[in-house]
Amino acid sequence: MLNYLILFPLAAGLIALILNRGGVKIFSVLASLIILALNAKFFFDGINGVDFEYKLPFKIANLFEYHVGVDSISLVLMLLSSLMIFLSFLFLKIEKKAIVSCIFFLEFAIMGLFSSLDGLLFYVFWEFSLLPLLYIMGVYGKDYRPGIKFFIYAFAGSILMLLALIYQAYATYKLLNVFTFDLEIWKNNASAFSFNEQLLLFGAFFIAFAIKAPLFPLHTWAPKVYANSPILVSMMLVAFKMAPFGFLHFCLPLFPDASVYFIPLIAALCIVSIIYNALIAYRASNLKELIAYSSISHIGVMVLGIFSLNILGITGAVFYMFAHGLVTGSLFLMAELLYKKYGTLEISHYHSLARKAPLFTIFFALILLASISLPLTISFVGEFLALLGIAKVSLLYAFLAGFVIILGAIYMLAVFRKMFFMQQDTNLESFSLHTREIITLVMVAFLIFSLGLAPKIFLNPLEKNVNSLVELMKTRAINQENINFLNHIKGENNVRFR
């Protein structure tokens, strides 16, 4: 069944290439809905204890194994990916079959990546995911140069990750006389690395994932890519949490000592990223750039929550990944709607939109309130738990990271006031939402508040796997001070979410 979920988007992408313009729109919505339904079934089956894992009994090209499996962390992020693709196809009127096909190929890569239990297989899917994005940016984007910059950054990070994977496999061969990229073997055996080797390998993985996240100071490719790319590229970049998943999949379980050692440096990078990008967002004149800088600012909270190395922080970070993908992706959809109607995303162009488009204003306000983590919304739960987990490590880190809420409220509410309520002579025409747009936004609003009010549907299954991850780190750590630190973290955060 897991193979069906991985391969179905690939088949959908191939079918989309042979459809006519009229058929591709209906097909994209129906196929993405089927994939979303499969993801939802997997998630609820996973909650009920069903184990999803598959492994071919032979190596591919005598080099790596097809070994896939999922836990609650993978399932939540896969569910987010399929949800945002479905909402995008439903909301947008996409008739170019090349774009639809690329998005399905990208979804195939993402499903494979989140379920990979082989390091080299993970790398293959990681690299394959770049191709559809680069094609869409190059053919349909406003400017090809940001896409080139994105490729250079991503390729440089990927080379570092590949070298680290090969070294890890070689070290396993020296230890067990088996040359393998199987993550289960890597995690279930005693560490083959000295502390210095852990630092180097951790650094290689961290840089690769920090580029893709993106995290300061490796984020400079992102704002221009978001602003100049087709809306689907912007949507997919914020919806697919590949890099934070990489931190959880590689950095924490494989290099626990390095993860503890680098906490101060990572905290500094995350806090600078939070505050710096929030300040730039306040000065942004383009709506998509504002959303992009806001997104990068909030990613700092996720990464810092992951490296709090405790159950509260990591669980909150994963929940916040889902919230961030849903809310920020929806903001990009709203921005695209304005662009289609008025032909510009310059904030200064818009005034009194509350009178021109009252229903649009209501939905924009609901999503905006979620983006600033208003209590009872989905973002509040994830951000609060992440900050609480960070506070267990350092109150100073939590205090500084908490500026994301204050600064986010300032620039988001300021731009909302300018665009929707400032009275000024304007030639803006009134507009109303189409039925498909209303259905999409109602679904988004429902998820924002239902998961804000009842988050335990995600939190309880996540807690189990996060607890196992923290326990694995404690088992694999070789430095006694780090073991004591992880024991202390584990003892303080044995909590059940209600």
VENVENHU-V783354 format. One record per residue. N is the residue number from 1. RES is the residue in one letter. PHI is phi in whole degrees, -180 to 180 (* if undefined). Layout:
n & res & phi
N & RES & PHI
N & RES & PHI
//
This chain:
n & res & phi
1 & M & *
2 & L & -64
3 & N & -63
4 & Y & -61
5 & L & -64
6 & I & -73
7 & L & -86
8 & F & -59
9 & P & -61
10 & L & -64
11 & A & -64
12 & A & -63
13 & G & -64
14 & L & -69
15 & I & -65
16 & A & -59
17 & L & -68
18 & I & -103
19 & L & -86
20 & N & -84
21 & R & -61
22 & G & -70
23 & G & -75
24 & V & -69
25 & K & -66
26 & I & -65
27 & F & -62
28 & S & -61
29 & V & -68
30 & L & -67
31 & A & -65
32 & S & -67
33 & L & -67
34 & I & -63
35 & I & -64
36 & L & -62
37 & A & -64
38 & L & -62
39 & N & -62
40 & A & -63
41 & K & -62
42 & F & -61
43 & F & -63
44 & F & -72
45 & D & -65
46 & G & -64
47 & I & -60
48 & N & -84
49 & G & 96
50 & V & -72
51 & D & -100
52 & F & -110
53 & E & -155
54 & Y & -148
55 & K & -145
56 & L & -69
57 & P & -79
58 & F & -139
59 & K & -87
60 & I & -88
61 & A & 56
62 & N & 56
63 & L & -130
64 & F & -134
65 & E & -106
66 & Y & -86
67 & H & -128
68 & V & -127
69 & G & -175
70 & V & -135
71 & D & -124
72 & S & -64
73 & I & -65
74 & S & -61
75 & L & -65
76 & V & -64
77 & L & -73
78 & M & -66
79 & L & -63
80 & L & -60
81 & S & -61
82 & S & -68
83 & L & -64
84 & M & -70
85 & I & -67
86 & F & -62
87 & L & -63
88 & S & -65
89 & F & -65
90 & L & -72
91 & F & -77
92 & L & -94
93 & K & -96
94 & I & -102
95 & E & -117
96 & K & -82
97 & K & -68
98 & A & -65
99 & I & -68
100 & V & -59
101 & S & -62
102 & C & -62
103 & I & -66
104 & F & -68
105 & F & -63
106 & L & -64
107 & E & -64
108 & F & -58
109 & A & -64
110 & I & -69
111 & M & -62
112 & G & -67
113 & L & -64
114 & F & -69
115 & S & -108
116 & S & -71
117 & L & -114
118 & D & -124
119 & G & -61
120 & L & -71
121 & L & -64
122 & F & -57
123 & Y & -65
124 & V & -61
125 & F & -67
126 & W & -59
127 & E & -72
128 & F & -62
129 & S & -65
130 & L & -71
131 & L & -64
132 & P & -62
133 & L & -63
134 & L & -65
135 & Y & -64
136 & I & -65
137 & M & -64
138 & G & -71
139 & V & -88
140 & Y & -114
141 & G & -78
142 & K & -71
143 & D & -146
144 & Y & -79
145 & R & -64
146 & P & -59
147 & G & -65
148 & I & -65
149 & K & -62
150 & F & -60
151 & F & -63
152 & I & -62
153 & Y & -61
154 & A & -65
155 & F & -67
156 & A & -61
157 & G & -65
158 & S & -66
159 & I & -62
160 & L & -61
161 & M & -64
162 & L & -63
163 & L & -61
164 & A & -66
165 & L & -64
166 & I & -65
167 & Y & -64
168 & Q & -61
169 & A & -64
170 & Y & -66
171 & A & -64
172 & T & -66
173 & Y & -63
174 & K & -64
175 & L & -82
176 & L & -117
177 & N & 62
178 & V & -134
179 & F & -88
180 & T & -144
181 & F & -108
182 & D & -68
183 & L & -68
184 & E & -65
185 & I & -66
186 & W & -60
187 & K & -80
188 & N & -91
189 & N & -111
190 & A & -58
191 & S & -60
192 & A & -96
193 & F & -117
194 & S & -76
195 & F & -63
196 & N & -65
197 & E & -65
198 & Q & -59
199 & L & -61
200 & L & -67
201 & L & -67
202 & F & -58
203 & G & -61
204 & A & -64
205 & F & -65
206 & F & -62
207 & I & -63
208 & A & -59
209 & F & -77
210 & A & -66
211 & I & -63
212 & K & -76
213 & A & -55
214 & P & -92
215 & L & -129
216 & F & -55
217 & P & -97
218 & L & -100
219 & H & -100
220 & T & -65
221 & W & -73
222 & A & -71
223 & P & -58
224 & K & -70
225 & V & -65
226 & Y & -59
227 & A & -74
228 & N & -105
229 & S & -93
230 & P & -56
231 & I & -58
232 & L & -64
233 & V & -66
234 & S & -58
235 & M & -60
236 & M & -69
237 & L & -65
238 & V & -87
239 & A & -83
240 & F & -91
241 & K & -88
242 & M & -67
243 & A & -69
244 & P & -59
245 & F & -63
246 & G & -61
247 & F & -58
248 & L & -74
249 & H & -86
250 & F & -121
251 & C & -62
252 & L & -70
253 & P & -73
254 & L & -86
255 & F & -132
256 & P & -65
257 & D & -66
258 & A & -66
259 & S & -62
260 & V & -69
261 & Y & -61
262 & F & -91
263 & I & -55
264 & P & -61
265 & L & -66
266 & I & -65
267 & A & -61
268 & A & -63
269 & L & -63
270 & C & -67
271 & I & -68
272 & V & -62
273 & S & -62
274 & I & -61
275 & I & -76
276 & Y & -60
277 & N & -72
278 & A & -66
279 & L & -67
280 & I & -67
281 & A & -59
282 & Y & -63
283 & R & -94
284 & A & -67
285 & S & -103
286 & N & -108
287 & L & -63
288 & K & -67
289 & E & -66
290 & L & -60
291 & I & -64
292 & A & -64
293 & Y & -66
294 & S & -63
295 & S & -61
296 & I & -63
297 & S & -60
298 & H & -72
299 & I & -62
300 & G & -57
301 & V & -68
302 & M & -60
303 & V & -64
304 & L & -65
305 & G & -63
306 & I & -62
307 & F & -89
308 & S & -73
309 & L & 60
310 & N & -130
311 & I & -63
312 & L & -60
313 & G & -66
314 & I & -70
315 & T & -62
316 & G & -62
317 & A & -65
318 & V & -66
319 & F & -62
320 & Y & -68
321 & M & -59
322 & F & -63
323 & A & -62
324 & H & -64
325 & G & -61
326 & L & -67
327 & V & -73
328 & T & -67
329 & G & -60
330 & S & -68
331 & L & -62
332 & F & -63
333 & L & -63
334 & M & -65
335 & A & -64
336 & E & -64
337 & L & -63
338 & L & -64
339 & Y & -65
340 & K & -64
341 & K & -82
342 & Y & -115
343 & G & 78
344 & T & -154
345 & L & -119
346 & E & -69
347 & I & -61
348 & S & -65
349 & H & -76
350 & Y & -104
351 & H & -149
352 & S & 55
353 & L & -65
354 & A & -61
355 & R & -82
356 & K & -79
357 & A & -144
358 & P & -63
359 & L & -68
360 & F & -58
361 & T & -61
362 & I & -63
363 & F & -66
364 & F & -61
365 & A & -64
366 & L & -63
367 & I & -69
368 & L & -63
369 & L & -63
370 & A & -67
371 & S & -67
372 & I & -98
373 & S & 61
374 & L & -64
375 & P & -54
376 & L & 83
377 & T & -104
378 & I & -62
379 & S & -68
380 & F & -60
381 & V & -61
382 & G & -64
383 & E & -66
384 & F & -63
385 & L & -66
386 & A & -62
387 & L & -66
388 & L & -65
389 & G & -65
390 & I & -63
391 & A & -63
392 & K & -67
393 & V & -88
394 & S & -159
395 & L & -65
396 & L & -65
397 & Y & -58
398 & A & -65
399 & F & -64
400 & L & -69
401 & A & -66
402 & G & -65
403 & F & -64
404 & V & -60
405 & I & -73
406 & I & -67
407 & L & -66
408 & G & -61
409 & A & -64
410 & I & -64
411 & Y & -77
412 & M & -71
413 & L & -70
414 & A & -65
415 & V & -70
416 & F & -65
417 & R & -63
418 & K & -62
419 & M & -80
420 & F & -110
421 & F & -128
422 & M & -71
423 & Q & -84
424 & Q & -161
425 & D & -61
426 & T & -149
427 & N & -100
428 & L & -64
429 & E & -86
430 & S & -72
431 & F & -150
432 & S & -124
433 & L & -83
434 & H & -77
435 & T & -60
436 & R & -64
437 & E & -70
438 & I & -64
439 & I & -59
440 & T & -61
441 & L & -71
442 & V & -64
443 & M & -62
444 & V & -62
445 & A & -61
446 & F & -62
447 & L & -66
448 & I & -58
449 & F & -91
450 & S & -68
451 & L & -77
452 & G & -72
453 & L & -88
454 & A & -133
455 & P & -78
456 & K & -66
457 & I & -60
458 & F & -98
459 & L & -67
460 & N & -65
461 & P & -66
462 & L & -65
463 & E & -58
464 & K & -62
465 & N & -74
466 & V & -66
467 & N & -60
468 & S & -65
469 & L & -64
470 & V & -64
471 & E & -65
472 & L & -64
473 & M & -60
474 & K & -62
475 & T & -70
476 & R & -89
477 & A & -64
478 & I & -111
479 & N & -91
480 & Q & -63
481 & E & -63
482 & N & -69
483 & I & -62
484 & N & -63
485 & F & -62
486 & L & -68
487 & N & -63
488 & H & -65
489 & I & -62
490 & K & -62
491 & G & -67
492 & E & -78
493 & N & -126
494 & N & -81
495 & V & -128
496 & R & -112
497 & F & -79
498 & R & -126
//
